[in-house]
């Protein structure tokens, strides 16, 4: 990975000025039908939201990572926890797909484990606090198989990511997850479906007394956990069950298997989970009502039998956060 020293005092970073290599020769660019990384202009200081200007759709067939602003902080290693901001654009549509600067301006805390999105690991590990890194890659390399259709990135699109590393801390040893909800029991909201249980194990949701979906993302607490508050970038351990409104059976659940683990607040799960689980406490049990826009979007999830118009309901037990 090369490191490029940029004269960025003016706040304007043009990749063509920095002389970054193209993704291939002119002939290969033509065959791929996309412009090279050097066609993009990025304006703004490290730590502030960048202004990204495309000059034609990009070719992400060959991943490339460059340092636009070189920091003088500690080097980031695998397993560290970093404070970071990032901006993601679709290199095919030339549109913004996601930015962390819109979430109140606070950087995201991310533990660099094997569950973190590939583009973040690639952009951050081996670089330094204070760096601004730009990465061009295909959607599969950046996000894994399938891309991220929920934020408008298809599996064959090019992905442009600008990542600012703002801080670093050693990873704290994780606390063992709970066996189940632990805390103060609460009366759920009247709109919520009832839990169906067999021998104390949740097997489904009963919608007979639940309200019709409102199209809003809402949640209600059944147990308010007495553990630590969940923060963006942590890895959650949860038990959960998901069911489409008025469906007879769940489309997915973990209560009959092992608890699930995934990063939260960093775009690796459906938006409704990121929005409604961050800030809750370990030990909590919640029910989520998630409209299509905060679930799988208009495309739905064919593999799970979810249509683009389906409202999803989840019961989630937060068993651990590390």
C-alpha positions as CSV (number, residue, x, y, z in Angstrom):
1,X,0.0,0.0,0.0
2,X,1.5,3.3,-1.1
3,X,1.3,6.5,1.0
4,X,0.9,9.8,-0.8
5,X,1.9,13.0,0.9
6,X,-0.7,15.6,-0.2
7,X,-0.3,19.4,-0.2
8,X,-3.8,19.8,1.2
9,X,-3.6,23.1,3.0
10,X,-6.1,24.6,0.4
11,X,-8.6,21.9,1.4
12,X,-8.8,20.6,-2.2
13,X,-7.6,17.1,-2.9
14,X,-7.6,16.2,-6.6
15,X,-6.7,12.6,-7.3
16,X,-5.4,13.5,-10.7
17,X,-3.1,16.1,-9.1
18,X,-1.7,13.4,-6.8
19,X,-0.8,11.3,-9.8
20,X,-2.6,8.1,-8.6
21,X,-2.3,5.2,-10.9
22,X,-5.3,4.3,-13.0
23,X,-7.1,1.0,-12.6
24,X,-5.6,-0.2,-15.9
25,X,-4.5,0.8,-19.3
26,X,-6.7,2.9,-21.5
27,X,-7.8,-0.2,-23.4
28,X,-8.8,-2.0,-20.3
29,X,-10.7,1.1,-19.0
30,X,-12.6,1.2,-22.3
31,X,-13.4,-2.5,-22.1
32,X,-14.7,-2.1,-18.5
33,X,-16.5,1.1,-19.5
34,X,-15.4,3.1,-16.5
35,X,-13.1,5.9,-15.6
36,X,-10.0,5.5,-13.4
37,X,-9.6,6.6,-9.8
38,X,-7.6,9.6,-10.9
39,X,-10.8,11.1,-12.5
40,X,-12.3,11.7,-9.0
41,X,-11.8,15.0,-7.1
42,X,-12.1,15.1,-3.3
43,X,-12.4,18.4,-1.5
44,X,-12.2,19.0,2.3
45,X,-10.0,18.6,5.3
46,X,-9.4,15.3,7.1
47,X,-12.0,14.9,9.8
48,X,-14.6,16.9,7.9
49,X,-17.1,15.6,5.4
50,X,-15.6,15.4,1.9
51,X,-17.1,16.9,-1.3
52,X,-16.7,14.2,-4.0
53,X,-16.9,15.1,-7.7
54,X,-17.1,12.3,-10.2
55,X,-15.9,12.7,-13.8
56,X,-17.6,9.7,-15.3
57,X,-18.6,6.3,-13.9
58,X,-15.7,4.4,-12.3
59,X,-14.2,1.0,-13.0
60,X,-13.9,-1.0,-9.8
61,X,-12.6,-4.2,-11.3
62,X,-9.1,-3.8,-9.7
63,X,-9.1,-2.6,-6.0
64,X,-6.9,0.3,-5.3
65,X,-6.2,2.1,-2.0
66,X,-4.3,5.4,-1.6
67,X,-3.6,7.8,1.3
68,X,-4.7,11.3,0.5
69,X,-3.8,13.0,3.8
70,X,-1.0,11.4,5.9
71,X,-1.4,11.5,9.6
72,X,1.3,11.3,12.3
73,X,-0.6,9.2,14.8
74,X,-0.3,5.6,15.9
75,X,-0.5,2.8,13.3
76,X,-3.7,0.8,13.3
77,X,-3.5,-3.0,13.7
78,X,-5.9,-5.8,13.3
79,X,-8.0,-6.1,16.5
80,X,-7.7,-2.4,17.4
81,X,-10.8,-0.2,18.0
82,X,-10.8,3.0,15.9
83,X,-12.8,6.1,15.8
84,X,-13.5,6.8,12.1
85,X,-15.7,8.7,9.6
86,X,-16.4,7.4,6.1
87,X,-18.2,8.5,2.9
88,X,-19.3,5.9,0.4
89,X,-20.3,6.5,-3.2
90,X,-21.6,4.4,-6.0
91,X,-19.0,4.6,-8.8
92,X,-21.6,3.6,-11.4
93,X,-24.4,6.0,-10.6
94,X,-22.0,8.7,-9.3
95,X,-24.2,9.2,-6.3
96,X,-23.6,9.2,-2.5
97,X,-24.7,5.9,-0.9
98,X,-23.8,6.4,2.7
99,X,-22.0,8.9,5.0
100,X,-21.4,8.8,8.8
101,X,-21.2,12.6,9.0
102,X,-25.0,12.7,8.9
103,X,-25.4,10.9,12.2
104,X,-24.9,13.9,14.5
105,X,-21.4,14.4,13.3
106,X,-19.9,11.9,15.8
107,X,-17.3,9.5,14.5
108,X,-18.1,5.8,14.6
109,X,-16.3,3.4,17.0
110,X,-15.3,0.3,15.1
111,X,-13.5,-2.8,16.4
112,X,-11.4,-4.3,13.6
113,X,-12.4,-7.9,13.8
114,X,-13.3,-10.5,11.1
115,X,-16.9,-9.3,11.1
116,X,-16.1,-5.7,10.0
117,X,-17.0,-4.7,6.4
118,X,-14.1,-5.6,4.1
119,X,-13.7,-2.0,2.8
120,X,-13.1,-0.7,6.4
121,X,-10.5,-3.4,7.2
122,X,-8.7,-2.7,3.9
123,X,-8.7,1.0,4.3
124,X,-7.8,1.2,8.0
125,X,-5.4,-1.6,9.0
126,X,-1.8,-0.6,8.5
127,X,-2.5,3.1,8.2
128,X,-2.2,5.8,10.9
129,X,-4.4,8.0,13.0
130,X,-4.9,11.2,11.1
131,X,-4.9,9.5,7.7
132,X,-7.5,10.1,5.0
133,X,-7.7,7.1,2.8
134,X,-9.6,6.7,-0.5
135,X,-10.4,3.2,-1.8
136,X,-11.9,2.1,-5.1
137,X,-13.1,-1.5,-5.4
138,X,-15.9,-3.6,-6.8
139,X,-19.0,-4.1,-4.6
140,X,-18.1,-7.7,-3.7
141,X,-14.6,-6.7,-2.5
142,X,-16.0,-3.8,-0.5
143,X,-19.0,-5.4,1.1
144,X,-19.0,-9.1,0.3
145,X,-21.2,-11.1,-2.0
146,X,-24.4,-9.3,-3.0
147,X,-23.1,-5.8,-2.5
148,X,-25.3,-3.4,-0.5
149,X,-28.6,-3.0,-2.3
150,X,-30.1,-1.4,0.8
151,X,-27.9,1.7,0.3
152,X,-28.1,1.6,-3.5
153,X,-25.0,-0.4,-4.4
154,X,-25.6,-3.5,-6.6
155,X,-23.3,-6.5,-6.7
156,X,-21.6,-5.3,-9.9
157,X,-21.2,-1.6,-9.1
158,X,-17.9,0.1,-8.3
159,X,-17.5,1.5,-4.8
160,X,-15.6,4.6,-3.8
161,X,-14.9,5.0,-0.1
162,X,-13.2,7.9,1.7
163,X,-12.2,7.0,5.3
164,X,-10.8,9.3,8.0
165,X,-9.0,7.6,10.9
166,X,-9.6,9.9,13.9
167,X,-8.4,7.8,16.9
168,X,-7.3,4.4,18.1
169,X,-7.6,2.4,21.3
170,X,-6.6,-1.1,22.3
171,X,-9.5,-3.6,22.3
172,X,-11.0,-4.4,25.7
173,X,-11.4,-8.2,26.4
174,X,-15.0,-9.0,25.7
175,X,-17.5,-9.8,28.5
176,X,-19.1,-13.3,28.1
177,X,-22.6,-13.1,26.7
178,X,-25.7,-13.7,28.8
179,X,-27.8,-16.8,28.5
180,X,-31.0,-14.6,28.1
181,X,-32.6,-11.3,28.9
182,X,-31.6,-9.8,32.2
183,X,-33.0,-6.6,33.7
184,X,-36.3,-4.9,34.5
185,X,-39.4,-6.3,32.9
186,X,-41.5,-3.7,31.0
187,X,-45.1,-3.7,29.7
188,X,-44.8,-3.7,25.9
189,X,-46.7,-1.1,23.7
190,X,-50.2,-2.1,22.7
191,X,-49.2,-2.2,19.0
192,X,-46.8,-5.1,19.5
193,X,-47.5,-8.7,18.6
194,X,-47.5,-11.3,21.4
195,X,-44.7,-13.8,21.7
196,X,-45.4,-17.5,21.1
197,X,-43.3,-19.7,23.3
198,X,-42.9,-23.5,23.7
199,X,-41.1,-24.6,26.9
200,X,-39.8,-21.1,27.4
201,X,-38.4,-20.8,23.9
202,X,-39.7,-18.2,21.5
203,X,-41.1,-19.9,18.3
204,X,-43.1,-17.1,16.7
205,X,-45.2,-13.9,16.8
206,X,-49.0,-13.7,17.2
207,X,-50.4,-10.7,15.3
208,X,-54.1,-11.2,16.3
209,X,-54.0,-8.2,18.7
210,X,-51.2,-6.2,16.9
211,X,-52.0,-3.0,15.0
212,X,-51.6,-2.7,11.2
213,X,-48.2,-1.5,10.2
214,X,-47.9,2.3,10.1
215,X,-44.9,2.5,7.7
216,X,-42.8,3.9,10.6
217,X,-39.7,2.4,12.3
218,X,-40.8,1.8,15.9
219,X,-39.7,-0.4,18.9
220,X,-40.9,-1.4,22.3
221,X,-39.1,-2.8,25.3
222,X,-40.1,-6.0,27.1
223,X,-37.0,-6.2,29.3
224,X,-34.7,-3.2,29.9
225,X,-31.3,-4.7,30.3
226,X,-29.0,-3.8,33.2
227,X,-25.8,-4.1,31.2
228,X,-23.7,-1.6,29.3
229,X,-25.1,0.6,26.5
230,X,-24.6,-0.6,23.0
231,X,-22.4,1.6,20.8
232,X,-21.8,1.9,17.1
233,X,-19.0,-0.4,15.9
234,X,-19.4,-3.0,18.6
235,X,-20.1,-6.6,17.9
236,X,-23.4,-7.7,19.3
237,X,-24.4,-11.2,20.4
238,X,-28.1,-11.7,20.1
239,X,-31.0,-14.1,19.9
240,X,-33.7,-13.1,17.6
241,X,-36.8,-14.1,15.6
242,X,-38.1,-12.3,12.5
243,X,-41.5,-12.6,11.0
244,X,-43.4,-10.8,8.3
245,X,-46.6,-9.0,9.5
246,X,-49.5,-11.5,9.5
247,X,-47.3,-14.4,8.4
248,X,-47.9,-17.7,10.1
249,X,-44.3,-18.7,10.5
250,X,-41.0,-16.8,11.1
251,X,-38.6,-16.4,8.2
252,X,-35.5,-16.6,10.4
253,X,-34.6,-17.2,14.1
254,X,-31.7,-18.1,16.3
255,X,-33.5,-19.4,19.5
256,X,-33.3,-23.0,18.3
257,X,-29.7,-22.6,17.4
258,X,-26.6,-20.6,18.6
259,X,-26.9,-16.8,19.2
260,X,-25.9,-14.6,16.3
261,X,-22.9,-12.2,16.2
262,X,-22.6,-9.1,14.0
263,X,-21.2,-5.5,14.0
264,X,-23.9,-2.9,14.8
265,X,-24.2,0.7,13.6
266,X,-21.8,0.3,10.7
267,X,-24.2,-0.8,7.9
268,X,-23.7,-4.6,8.1
269,X,-27.3,-5.3,9.1
270,X,-30.5,-3.8,7.9
271,X,-30.9,-0.1,8.7
272,X,-33.7,-0.7,11.2
273,X,-31.4,-2.8,13.4
274,X,-28.6,-0.2,13.3
275,X,-31.1,2.6,14.2
276,X,-32.9,0.9,17.0
277,X,-30.4,-1.4,18.7
278,X,-27.6,1.2,19.1
279,X,-28.1,2.9,22.5
280,X,-30.0,0.1,24.1
281,X,-28.4,-1.9,27.0
282,X,-27.1,-5.4,27.2
283,X,-29.7,-7.7,28.7
284,X,-32.6,-6.0,26.9
285,X,-35.4,-7.7,25.0
286,X,-37.1,-5.5,22.4
287,X,-39.7,-5.9,19.6
288,X,-39.0,-3.9,16.4
289,X,-41.4,-3.0,13.6
290,X,-39.4,-2.3,10.5
291,X,-41.0,-0.9,7.3
292,X,-39.5,-1.9,3.9
293,X,-37.4,1.3,3.7
294,X,-35.5,0.3,6.9
295,X,-35.5,-3.4,6.0
296,X,-34.5,-4.9,2.7
297,X,-35.9,-2.1,0.5
298,X,-38.0,-2.3,-2.6
299,X,-36.1,-5.4,-3.8
300,X,-37.0,-7.4,-0.6
301,X,-35.1,-10.6,0.1
302,X,-36.1,-13.4,-2.2
303,X,-34.1,-16.0,-0.4
304,X,-36.0,-15.3,2.8
305,X,-39.4,-15.0,1.0
306,X,-39.6,-11.3,1.9
307,X,-41.3,-9.0,-0.7
308,X,-40.4,-5.3,-1.1
309,X,-43.7,-4.3,0.5
310,X,-43.4,-6.5,3.6
311,X,-43.2,-5.0,7.1
312,X,-40.9,-7.0,9.3
313,X,-41.3,-7.7,13.0
314,X,-38.4,-8.9,15.2
315,X,-38.0,-9.9,18.8
316,X,-34.3,-9.4,19.8
317,X,-32.5,-10.3,23.0
318,X,-29.2,-8.4,23.3
319,X,-26.9,-10.8,25.1
320,X,-23.6,-9.1,24.7
321,X,-21.7,-6.2,23.1
322,X,-17.9,-6.1,22.7
